[in-house]
Amino acid sequence: MKLDSLCVQAGYEPQNGEPRVLPIMQSTTFVYDSAETMGKLFDLTAEGCFYTRLANPTLNAVAAKIAALEGGVGAMLTASGQAASLISITNICKAGDHVIASAAIYGGTFNLFNKTLRDLGIDFDFVSPNISAEDLQKAFKPNTKAVFVETLTNPSLDVIDIELFANIAHAHHVPLIVDNTFATPINCRPFEWGADIVVHSTSKYMDGHAVSLGGVIVDSGNFDWTQGDYPMLTTPDETYHGTIYTEQFGKAAYITKCCTHLMRDFGAQQSPQNAFLLFLGLDTLALRMERHCSNAQKAAEFLEKHDKVEWVNYPGLESNQYYERAKKYMPHGTCGVISVGIKGGKEGAVRFMEALKLAKIVIHVADARTCVLHPASTTHRQLTDQQLIDAGIAPNMVRLSVGIEDPEDIIADLAQALENV
């Protein structure tokens, strides 16, 4: 089935007499009739749900739908997008390992990598999203275990050259992890361009209504872990009676270890209620992304011509430096987020935001309602001045997340707010 149909049909197929809509399995635990069966579940020699921290039928169905949308062999839901980023790295990295990451990533992800994981002994080097192939080659070290980028950087909206990062990472026998939150699998499928692992904050477009916190990790199944230095996957795990993930689970080795080891120990599982709400949101993902993109294109074209606007960054504009790259990786649209520089510096940006009526100031992005935020003083306020520059965040930048309202109403709101600048 095509993506529009997978949004509606994948993940859950009711059988005779079963509920038409995916049920919420709101239970921490599940019953079995013998100790032997339960033991096999603990040994990973049988499949089934016995405790929701490790697996739940509602979560399994939603994860299967997202895996189908991304074209992966499996997926695991997490309590938040931050948890997905955390586990995507720690599933294959330990103290003493090294990761290359784009400098232009979401502020929370940057802080997770630069502070918390660095404190745990994992070293990070942050590189420009527009780094040359030659310089990217130089960034690799003997202990580099992963490369992490965003398809569309948050909030600077750089479009990553996925093929370039993937090809160079693979030359070093290292996987490419891609955060595909903004583009979603409707507009970009990173596995088709060489990515190995995809993560999302499902709280954004996938949910689409700002009601369900969550994240997801999707495994392409394409990376050969035996060709690199990944003992966590290729040597016996004594906490599971010597299981070697690459031998027992093949292409699904990475995602199986996520589900059985990391989720067991971190406990960052998404709730069945949130997974159910996410499942409902995914039904309309393709429809909503089309409207988000068309509305954002109109808003960006309006803003680009306005004399109170210093600059507009939206890859759908022909004037944008990433226009051709966006056409390659996201031919049907990018997302509904626009980065815009308001004249008058930070003060001008604040006056503009506070004058908006339809659009609201919120610490969120990518849901049905139009909203705005000032990244330099909120999501990225922990960054130094130089780190803000590296992330492409100017003092007058406003992140505008265009919703699915009538585009004329959105533009009218922008117009009246700009009169206050």
N, C-alpha and C positions, 0 to 999 in steps of 0.2 A: 504493500500500500504506500501511497505517497504521504508526505508529511502531514498534510491537512487531515487525512483520514487516520493516521497514526495518533494524532492528538486526541481523537475521539475514541478510537477502537483499541489501541494497544494497551497491554498490561493486564487487562481484566476481561475475561470472556466467560460470562455466566452460562452455566450448564442448565439442564432441564430443571425447572422449579426453583432456581436460585435467584437472588435479587438482581434486578436489572442494573442497579447502580452499586458500585463498590461499597461494601459495608465497612463500618468502623469497628475493627476488632479491639475494643477498649478493654484489654485484659493484659495484665503483666505476665501471666503464665498460662501454660497449655498442658492438658492432661494426656498421659500415655498409660497404656495398660500393663507395661512391664518395665522392670529396671533395665533389662537388656536393651530394649529399644532406646531408652533414655541414654544409656551408656554409649550407644552407637552415635547418637547425636553429638555427645560431648567429644567423641573421638574423630568427628568429621567424616565418618564412614556412612552416614545416612543423612538425608535431607529432611528438614522439618523445623517447626517453630516450637521452642520450649520456654523461652523467656524473651520479652519484648526488647530488652537491651541488646539482644543479639539478632533477633528476627521476629517479624510480625507480618501476618498475611496482608494487612492493609499497606504497610510500608513496602512489602515485596512487590505488590502490584504497581505501585507508583514508581518504584525504582525501575521495574521492567519497562514501563511506558517511556521513561526518560532515556533508558538505554537504547530502546528502539528508535527514538527520535534522533539521538546522536550517532547511532550506528555502532554501538559498543557491544561487548560480550556480557557486560553486567554493570550494575550500579549499586551504590549504597547511599541512602538518605542520612543526613546528619541534622543536628539540632539547629544549625545556622550555617551560613556561607563561610563564616570564619572557621568553624569546626571542619568544614570540608577542606579548606586550604591547609589547616594544621595537619590533618591526617594524610592529605596527599603527599606531604613532605616527610613526615615522621614514619610513614609506612616503609620508606626505603632509606632514610637517613638517620644517622646516630651521631653522637658527639665525635668530633674530628672530621666529619664530612663537610663538603662544600657545595653550595648551590649558587647558580647564576640567576638573577631575577631582573626583570625590567624595573627601571627606576620610576617609571610612570605607571604605578598601580594604585589601587584604592588605599587610602591612608591607614585603615585598620589592618590590611594585609601587610603593608610596609612595616608597621609597628610590631606585628606578630613576628615577622622575619627578623627585623633589625634589632629588636629588643629581646622578646621572650625566647625565640629559638636560638638566637645568638648566645643568650645567657645559659642555655642548655648545651652549648658546645657545638652547634651547627653554624658554620661560617657562611656568610652571604656577601656576594659582590653584586652591586646594582649597576646596570648598564643602560645606556640610552636605548629607548625603543627603536631608534633609527640608526643603531650602531652598524658599522660596515661589517661585511663578512670577515675581513682581515682582523679587525679589532675584536670581534666576537671570538674568533679562533684563539686569540691571545688570552681571553678571559678564563679559559679552561685550565684546570689544575689536575694533577693525578688523582685527587680525592673528590673531584666534582661528581655529584650523583644525580643532579636534576637541573633543568632549566625551567623557569616559571615566567609566563607572560600573560597578558590579557589581550583578547582579540581586539576589543575597543577599550582603550585605557580610560579609567575612571579617575578624574573627570575631564582630562585633557583631550580625549577622543582621538588619540593617535591610532592609526590602523597598523597593526603588527604584520610584518611579512612572515607569515607562519612557515612557509616553505623554507625560507632562509634559516630561521632558527631551528627548524626540524632537521634539515640536512646537516647542519654543522653539529648539532647535538648528537645525531646518529653516527657521525664520523668519529665521535669520541665514545661511542657506545653508552650514551646517556639519553634518558627519555625527556621529551618535551611535555610539560604540563601547561595547559591553557585554561584560563578563566574565561568562559564564554557567556558570562552573565548578561552583558548588554546586547550582544547580537542574538543570542538564543539559537538553538539548532534550526529554527525556521529560516534565519538569515545567514548563518554560517555553521558549517559542520567541520570543525577542525581536523577530525580524523582523516577526512578526504585530502587534506593538505599535509599530512605527515605527523600531526600531533599524536601523542600516545595516551595521555590522560586528560580528561576534561573535568573542570569543577564549575559549579554554579552557586550563587546565592539564589535559591529558589524563592526567597522572599520578594524578589523583584518581578520581572515580567512573567515568570512561570506561574507564580501565584496570581499576580496581576491586580490584586485588590487590597494589598497592604493588611492582610489579616492573618497570614500564616508564616511564621518565622521558620526558616529551614535552609538546608544546603544539600548538595549531592556531589558525589564523585562517580565518574563514568570511566570504565576501562575499555580501551580499544581492543585489547587482546593481541595487538600487533607487535609489541616490543618483546624482543628475545632477551629475557633477564639473565640467561645463562652466558651471554656474550659480554656482559659487563661485570662489575664488582658489586654484587647484590646478595651477600650471604644471608640476609634476612629471608630471602625467597628461595635460595638455592641450597641451603644447608638445613639440617634437622632443627625443627622447633620443638624443644623438649617440653614446652608447656602443652603441646598437643601430641605427646608420645612419639616425638621424632618425625612428625610430618614434614616433608619437603614440598613446599607449595608448588614449585614448578613441575615436579614429577607427578604429584597427585591431581593437580587442577589445571595443568597445561596453560592454555591461553588466558584462563581466568585466575591465574596465580595471584596477581596483584590485588584484584578486587576481593578475592576470597580472604586474603590476609587482612585487608581492611576490615572486613565484616567479622572475622573470627578472633583476630588478635587485638587490633587497635580499638574497635568498638567495645570489645570485652573489657579492656583495661581503662579506656577513657570514658566510656559511658555516655558519649555525646549523641545519643539516639534522638531522632525526631519523634514527636508524639503521634499516635494514631490519628488523633483529631486534626492535627496540623497536616498530616499526610493526606487525609481525606479532603481537606480544603484545597490543598495543592492539586489533587487529582481533578477537582472541579475546575480549577483555574486552567489546567492544561487543556481541557476540552476546547477552549476558545483561544488558545495561544496564537494560532496561525491567523485568525481573524483580527485579534487585537494588534498583533505586530504590524499587519498591513496598515491599520488605521494610525497607529503610533507614528509609523514612518512617513505616511502621507501628510499627517498634521505637522510633524516636525519639519518636513521639507518646506511647507508653506510658511511656517513661522521663521525658519532660517532665512528664507528669501526676503521676507519682510524686514527682519532685523538687519540683514546685510546692507539694505538701502537706507536705513534710518540714520539721521545725522547725529543722534545722541549715542550711537553705538560705535565703539572704537574698532572692534573686530568681532567676527563670528567664526567659530570652528564647528563645522558640521560636514562630514565626509560626503554628503549628498550634493553639496554645492560644487559646481564646476570649477570655481575659484580655489577650492580647498586643495592643499598639497597632497592629500591622500585620496583624491577623487578616483584616480585610475586604479590604485590598489584596492580601494573599496569595491570597485566594479568587478575586480577579479575575485575577491574572496566573498563578497556580499552583493551579488548582482541584483538582488530583489529588494535591497534596502539595508540600512545599518541598524538604527534603533531610534527611539524617540527623544534621546538626550542631546542637548545642544550646549556647548560652552560659548559664552558670550562675554565680551569685555565692554563694560559700560563706561562712558566718558565720566571723568571726575574722580577717578581712582576708587579706593575702597568706599569713600563717602557716597560717591555717585551710585555705586552698586547697591549699597544699603538703602538709599532713598528709593531707588527703582524697586527693590524687592518689597519694601514696606508699603509701597503705593499700589501693589497688585491687589486685586479683589478676587477674581476667579482662582488664580494660582495662589497657593499657600506656601509659607516657609515651613518646611519639615525636614527632619533628618531621615529622609528616605528618598527613593528614586524609583522610576520604572513601574508605576502602577497606573490605574485607569485615570487618576486625577492629576491635572497639571500642578506641578510644584516647583519650587526654587530653593537654592541653598547657596551660601557663600563658603566654598570649600576651604579657603585659606584660614578662616577663623572657626571652622567647625570640624569637618571630617579629617582635615589635614593639619590642624593647628599644632600638633606635636612635632611637625617637621621644622627643621631649621630653614632660614632664608634660602640657603643654597639648595637644600633638599626640595623646597617648593619650586625653585627654578628648574631643577632636574626633572621634577614631576610635571612640568609644564603648567604650573598654577600661578597666575598673576594675581596681585592684590585686588584688581577690579573684576576678576572672573566671577561670573554667576553661572551655576549649573542649572539649566532649565530642563526639566523633565516634562515633555509635552504629553498630555493625556489624550483621551479619546473623545473629548467633548467636541462640539461643532468648531471647526477651525476658525470661522469668522468670529466667534466669541473669544477664542484664545487670543487671536491677533488684536481684537479690540481692547482686551485687557492689557496686553503688552503696550499698545499705543498710548493708552491713557496713563500708564505708569511711567513711561519714558518722558512724559510732559513734566514730571516732577524732578527730572535730572538737570 
